[in-house]
Amino acid sequence: MALDSYIRAVEKLYPCVACGANLSQKSYVKRYETTYKRAAMNVCGLWSCFLSETYTFNHAHGREAVQTHLIKHTGEKPYKCAICDAAFSLKGEKPYKCGICNTAFAQKCHLQRHLRIHTGEKPYRCEVCNSTFSLKSSLQGHKQIHTAEKPQRIHRCDICDASFSLKSVLKTHLRIHTGEKPYSCELCDSAFSKKCDLQRHKMVHTGEKPYKCGICDVDFSQKYHLQRHLRIHTGERSYRCETCDASFFFKSILTTHLRIHTGEKPNKCELCDSAFSKKGDLQKHKLIHTGEKPYKCDICDANFNQNSNLKRHRNTHR
């Protein structure tokens, strides 16, 4: 079905008895009313895609959202480059801006979905275990845990042979190999391979910390950091050394600990042959070359390149 024909097919002719919306054919009314009655919230599905039988758009999405979606079916690329012959399905304008982190979107519905990152809203609930999600796609993926249904991984990486059920996930994965980081922060030089990583990073600039510890009231900008912090309160040490049976709160600390057994020293000084198992030890070592002495005695004016030297010095004042 051509895009123009489809848009003409949804002119307002027949009213829905449930909400008063108008549809183009009487046959659509029954389908529409059923969809409306099944809806969890008072959402009117006036614009529905009858090509995929999946997407339903409410009045907030509007006609523009339907047109953009239908291009996926028609393959139409109406936006042409004035310099070369390249053509695109989307215009590229992003008039809808987030008032919290300034991320911009081409469609209003995408902004509304993005705002859930800041508000923590999770409107999609699993009927089996009551887990909640901010995106409908996340809920659909979660449901496979209960059904034991495994999606077909038909999209395979030619470099490392990893496979994925979605082409978009493969595209993101390939950036690991290419080093591509298309999502750049407007406030600093940071760049990311994933859009979600950029959105999380922006909280560094805004100072937003929506994740709060219920035990000690410490706030975090990322949910993962809160989950990691909670181990301090629970005493959970999930990461155990198989060589000496030591256990740790965090995987990163276990990784560093294992270098005691392996002798690995991956942090090498660029100015001499020194190497260290910990990155922090390398940074302290570099002060020898730079001559920097950031640790200052608050009693006299003596300066030191290491905190341990400052502590020893303070004993002389006692």
Summary of the structure (lengths in Angstrom):
residues: 318
radius of gyration: 27.9
end to end distance: 87.6
largest distance: 92.9
contacts: 757
relative contact order: 0.04
helix: 40%
strand: 14%
